[in-house]
């Protein structure tokens, strides 16, 4: 399951989450192609906000604060057989892990593994500077992420 912020403008237009360059980067991190990524039997996607929140000069507005507390408790119980949860970006990290800092939270990724949760930065191209400052992310976390995703995908098929 991927829990991330809110759909961006391109996702709003196409009706597909992460249907943009950030989705290309996220799929690269996960080690999956578009077909696998958009196969709802393989990936569940839940947004922190379910509508496009609008834009500012710096990027998209934050997701509406009332969405996750209202809708997540109603949606998540219906998502069965979730073997790995990816919390993508500051809004998901703040809501589920009470994160004060994306960097500090993602650096502690190993401590989340016992709960099968993995905190990730947002894959937006706006975060290129963050990725440059934190090379450990792509060196250490991304290879583990790919292994966990492949294991989760393999286990799902062996259960069927």
C-alpha positions as CSV (number, residue, x, y, z in Angstrom):
1,X,0.0,0.0,0.0
2,X,1.2,3.5,-0.9
3,X,0.0,6.3,1.2
4,X,1.0,9.7,-0.2
5,X,-0.2,13.3,-0.3
6,X,-2.9,14.3,-2.8
7,X,-3.2,14.0,-6.6
8,X,-1.3,16.5,-8.6
9,X,-2.7,18.3,-11.6
10,X,-1.6,15.6,-14.1
11,X,-3.0,12.9,-11.9
12,X,-6.2,14.8,-11.7
13,X,-6.4,15.1,-15.4
14,X,-5.5,11.5,-16.1
15,X,-7.3,9.9,-13.2
16,X,-4.2,8.0,-12.2
17,X,-2.1,8.7,-9.1
18,X,1.6,9.4,-9.8
19,X,1.0,9.8,-13.5
20,X,3.8,12.3,-13.9
21,X,7.6,12.5,-13.4
22,X,7.4,11.9,-9.7
23,X,5.6,8.7,-10.5
24,X,8.4,7.7,-12.9
25,X,10.9,8.3,-10.0
26,X,8.7,6.4,-7.5
27,X,8.4,3.4,-9.9
28,X,12.2,3.5,-10.4
29,X,12.7,3.4,-6.6
30,X,10.2,0.5,-6.3
31,X,11.7,-1.4,-9.2
32,X,8.4,-1.9,-11.0
33,X,7.0,-0.8,-14.3
34,X,3.8,1.2,-15.0
35,X,1.8,-2.0,-15.7
36,X,2.7,-3.5,-12.3
37,X,2.3,-0.1,-10.5
38,X,-1.3,0.5,-11.8
39,X,-2.4,-3.1,-11.2
40,X,-4.8,-2.8,-8.3
41,X,-4.2,-6.4,-7.3
42,X,-0.6,-5.5,-6.6
43,X,-0.7,-1.9,-5.2
44,X,-3.3,-0.2,-3.1
45,X,-3.0,3.6,-3.2
46,X,-4.5,5.9,-0.6
47,X,-4.1,9.6,-0.7
48,X,-3.9,12.0,2.3
49,X,-6.3,14.2,0.4
50,X,-8.6,12.9,-2.4
51,X,-8.9,16.0,-4.5
52,X,-6.4,18.2,-6.2
53,X,-5.8,21.0,-3.6
54,X,-4.7,23.7,-6.0
55,X,-1.4,25.4,-6.7
56,X,0.9,28.0,-5.2
57,X,4.0,29.6,-6.7
58,X,6.1,26.9,-4.8
59,X,4.0,23.9,-6.0
60,X,0.8,22.2,-5.0
61,X,-1.1,23.2,-1.9
62,X,-1.2,20.7,1.0
63,X,-4.0,18.1,1.0
64,X,-7.1,19.1,2.9
65,X,-6.5,18.3,6.6
66,X,-10.0,16.8,7.1
67,X,-9.7,14.0,4.4
68,X,-7.4,11.5,6.1
69,X,-9.1,11.5,9.5
70,X,-12.5,11.0,7.9
71,X,-11.7,8.6,5.1
72,X,-8.7,6.5,6.1
73,X,-10.5,4.7,9.0
74,X,-13.3,3.8,6.5
75,X,-11.0,2.7,3.7
76,X,-8.0,0.9,5.3
77,X,-10.0,-1.9,7.0
78,X,-11.2,-2.9,3.5
79,X,-7.6,-3.3,2.2
80,X,-6.7,-6.8,3.1
81,X,-3.4,-8.7,2.7
82,X,-1.3,-5.5,2.9
83,X,2.2,-6.8,3.5
84,X,4.1,-3.5,3.1
85,X,3.0,0.1,3.6
86,X,5.0,2.9,2.0
87,X,4.5,6.3,3.6
88,X,5.5,8.8,0.9
89,X,6.2,12.4,1.7
90,X,5.8,14.7,4.6
91,X,2.0,14.6,4.9
92,X,1.9,10.8,5.2
93,X,4.9,10.8,7.5
94,X,3.5,13.5,9.7
95,X,0.1,11.8,10.0
96,X,1.2,8.2,10.6
97,X,4.5,8.7,12.3
98,X,4.2,12.1,13.9
99,X,7.2,13.1,11.9
100,X,8.8,16.5,12.5
101,X,11.4,16.1,9.8
102,X,11.3,14.0,6.6
103,X,15.1,13.6,6.8
104,X,15.1,12.4,10.4
105,X,12.2,10.1,9.9
106,X,13.5,8.5,6.6
107,X,16.9,8.1,8.2
108,X,15.3,5.9,10.9
109,X,13.7,3.7,8.2
110,X,15.1,0.5,9.7
111,X,13.1,1.1,13.0
112,X,9.8,0.9,11.0
113,X,10.5,-2.4,9.3
114,X,9.2,-4.6,12.1
115,X,5.7,-3.0,11.4
116,X,6.3,-3.5,7.6
117,X,6.2,0.3,7.1
118,X,8.8,2.2,5.1
119,X,9.0,6.0,5.2
120,X,10.0,7.7,2.0
121,X,10.5,11.3,0.8
122,X,8.2,12.5,-1.9
123,X,9.6,11.5,-5.3
124,X,8.9,15.0,-6.7
125,X,11.6,16.6,-8.8
126,X,11.4,19.5,-6.3
127,X,13.3,17.1,-4.0
128,X,16.4,16.8,-6.1
129,X,18.4,18.9,-3.6
130,X,17.3,16.6,-0.8
131,X,18.4,13.5,-2.7
132,X,21.8,15.1,-3.4
133,X,22.2,16.0,0.3
134,X,21.2,12.5,1.4
135,X,23.0,10.0,-0.9
136,X,22.4,7.2,1.6
137,X,18.8,7.1,0.6
138,X,19.4,5.8,-2.9
139,X,22.5,3.8,-1.8
140,X,21.0,2.1,1.2
141,X,17.3,2.4,1.4
142,X,16.3,2.1,-2.3
143,X,17.9,-1.4,-2.7
144,X,16.1,-2.6,0.4
145,X,12.9,-1.0,-0.8
146,X,13.1,-2.9,-4.1
147,X,13.7,-6.2,-2.3
148,X,10.8,-5.6,0.0
149,X,8.5,-4.7,-2.9
150,X,9.6,-7.8,-4.9
151,X,9.0,-10.0,-1.8
152,X,5.6,-8.5,-1.2
153,X,4.6,-9.0,-4.8
154,X,5.9,-12.6,-4.8
155,X,4.1,-13.4,-1.6
156,X,0.8,-12.1,-2.9
157,X,1.0,-14.4,-5.8
158,X,2.0,-17.4,-3.8
159,X,-1.1,-16.9,-1.6
160,X,-3.5,-17.0,-4.5
